[in-house]
Amino acid sequence: MRATQNVTFHRNIGMLVARQTRSIQADMCKTCMGKNYWEFMGKNLLFGPWGTISLVGTPIYLITNTYSYVAALSKMRGAIE
C-alpha cells in the first residue's frame, strides 16, 4: 500500500479561436504524481499559449500545477515509495 495525496493538475491547449482545458483530480502516489505533472506541464508548454485567452491562462496553470506538485511532495516527504 502506497501513501497518496490528493492533487489537481490542469492543462490548456490554445487554438487561434478556441481553447481546450482538461484537469485531473485524484489521490496519487509519488510516481503517478510525477508522471501526470510532467505530462500536463509538457502539453501546457508546447500547446498552451497559442490563443489570446490561452496566452494569459497557461502561465496561471503552470504556476498552480507546480504549486500543487511541490506542496503534495512536501506532505509526502517521509512516505515510503
C-alpha positions, 0 to 999 in steps of 0.5 A: 500500500502506497501513501497518496495525496490528493492533487489537481493538475490542469492543462490548456491547449490554445487554438487561434479561436478556441481553447481546450482545458482538461484537469485531473483530480485524484489521490496519487502516489509519488510516481503517478504524481510525477508522471501526470505533472510532467505530462500536463506541464509538457502539453501546457508548454508546447500547446498552451499559449497559442490563443489570446485567452490561452496566452494569459491562462497557461502561465496561471496553470503552470504556476498552480500545477507546480504549486500543487506538485511541490506542496503534495511532495512536501506532505509526502516527504517521509512516505515510503515509495 
